[in-house]
Amino acid sequence: MARRPLRIPLPFINQPLPLGNAIARVTSAVGIKPCGACKERAQALNQRVTFVPATPPPAPPK
């Protein structure tokens, strides 16, 4: 049975961001190219931890 990822609220994001994707973005930004093991690690981290907005985004005006 798959477990739900740990959800960590952050006030400065506006959509969910899995941890593996966050790390991949940072390492790519500093010039580190991902290898096969990096992609597997990112996928495993994505299943365990997700950053979510601290408050739901406001509804668009009608």
Wavefront OBJ file of the C-alpha trace (Angstrom):
o trace
v 0.000 0.000 0.000
v 1.433 3.370 -1.038
v 1.720 6.003 1.643
v 0.757 9.607 1.083
v 3.747 11.964 0.982
v 4.522 14.164 3.950
v 3.065 17.580 3.138
v 5.111 20.564 4.349
v 3.387 23.967 4.071
v 5.516 26.860 2.782
v 4.156 30.425 2.605
v 6.158 31.450 -0.485
v 4.935 28.874 -3.018
v 1.617 28.838 -4.856
v 1.475 25.220 -6.073
v 2.648 21.852 -4.729
v 6.326 21.064 -5.302
v 7.700 17.559 -4.627
v 11.065 17.471 -2.841
v 12.840 15.530 -5.596
v 11.799 18.117 -8.183
v 12.932 20.958 -5.909
v 16.381 19.400 -5.490
v 16.618 18.729 -9.242
v 15.846 22.383 -9.991
v 18.493 23.626 -7.578
v 21.203 21.264 -8.791
v 20.419 22.095 -12.437
v 20.570 25.808 -11.640
v 24.121 25.428 -10.285
v 25.190 23.348 -13.293
v 25.024 19.778 -11.998
v 23.708 17.423 -14.681
v 21.400 14.630 -13.467
v 22.437 10.993 -13.879
v 20.251 7.879 -13.769
v 20.687 7.503 -10.017
v 19.741 11.173 -9.523
v 16.480 10.630 -11.384
v 15.677 7.537 -9.299
v 16.482 9.416 -6.102
v 14.280 12.344 -7.157
v 11.404 9.981 -7.893
v 11.777 8.315 -4.477
v 11.876 11.711 -2.713
v 8.820 12.891 -4.665
v 6.864 9.969 -3.229
v 7.872 10.845 0.345
v 7.811 14.668 0.698
v 5.842 17.446 -1.024
v 5.928 21.170 -0.276
v 2.454 22.727 -0.430
v 1.195 26.326 -0.206
v 0.645 27.422 3.386
v -2.770 28.839 2.520
v -4.997 28.001 -0.408
v -4.684 30.490 -3.284
v -7.518 33.003 -3.475
v -10.377 32.238 -5.836
v -10.328 34.280 -9.045
v -12.826 37.141 -9.109
v -16.098 36.486 -10.942
l 1 2 3 4 5 6 7 8 9 10 11 12 13 14 15 16 17 18 19 20 21 22 23 24 25 26 27 28 29 30 31 32 33 34 35 36 37 38 39 40 41 42 43 44 45 46 47 48 49 50 51 52 53 54 55 56 57 58 59 60 61 62
